[in-house]
Amino acid sequence: MYWTLELAHHLEDAPWPATRDELIDYAIRSGSPMEVIENLQAMEEDEGEVYENMEDIWPDYPRKDDFLFNEDEY
């Protein structure tokens, strides 16, 4: 299982919080690439575990603070 920013982008509008099965269903319905669906299917299945956001799936998911730019300039 691997994640990239491009793949993670497909789950930004997912119905958070969501279970693994709900995320797989969302990825299929929204036309996400097969890599996204395969990554979700490869996750350990804990019955009823709810994911609050992308960071729960990909702990190294970059946050807004990780980028070096000043929003006030734009």
C-alpha positions in Angstrom: 0.0 0.0 0.0 1.3 3.4 -0.9 -0.2 6.9 -0.9 0.8 10.0 -2.9 -0.7 13.4 -2.7 -2.4 12.7 -6.1 -4.1 9.6 -4.8 -5.0 11.1 -1.4 -6.6 14.0 -3.2 -9.4 11.7 -4.5 -10.6 11.2 -0.9 -10.6 14.9 0.2 -14.4 15.1 -0.3 -15.2 11.7 1.2 -17.9 11.6 3.8 -15.7 11.8 6.9 -15.9 10.2 9.4 -16.3 6.9 7.5 -15.6 3.2 7.8 -13.2 1.4 5.4 -16.2 0.0 3.4 -17.8 3.5 3.1 -14.5 4.9 1.8 -14.2 2.1 -0.8 -17.8 2.7 -1.9 -17.1 6.4 -2.2 -13.9 5.8 -4.2 -15.8 3.6 -6.6 -18.7 5.9 -7.0 -16.5 9.0 -7.5 -14.4 7.3 -10.2 -11.2 7.3 -8.2 -8.2 5.4 -9.8 -7.8 1.7 -9.0 -4.8 2.5 -6.9 -7.0 4.3 -4.4 -9.4 1.5 -4.2 -6.6 -1.1 -3.9 -5.0 0.9 -1.1 -8.3 1.1 0.8 -8.8 -2.7 0.3 -5.3 -3.4 1.6 -6.0 -1.7 4.9 -6.5 -4.0 7.9 -10.2 -4.5 8.4 -11.2 -3.6 12.0 -14.9 -4.2 12.2 -16.6 -0.9 12.6 -13.4 1.2 12.8 -14.2 4.8 11.8 -11.6 7.0 10.2 -12.0 10.7 11.0 -9.8 12.1 8.2 -7.0 11.2 5.7 -4.4 11.3 8.5 -6.0 8.3 10.1 -5.3 6.3 6.9 -2.0 7.9 5.9 -0.2 9.2 9.1 2.4 11.0 7.0 -0.3 13.0 5.1 1.0 16.5 4.7 -0.9 19.2 6.5 -1.2 22.8 5.5 1.5 23.6 8.0 3.9 21.4 6.2 4.1 23.7 3.2 6.4 26.8 3.3 4.3 29.6 2.0 2.6 32.6 3.5 -1.1 32.8 2.9 -1.2 36.5 3.8 0.7 37.2 0.6 -2.0 35.8 -1.7 
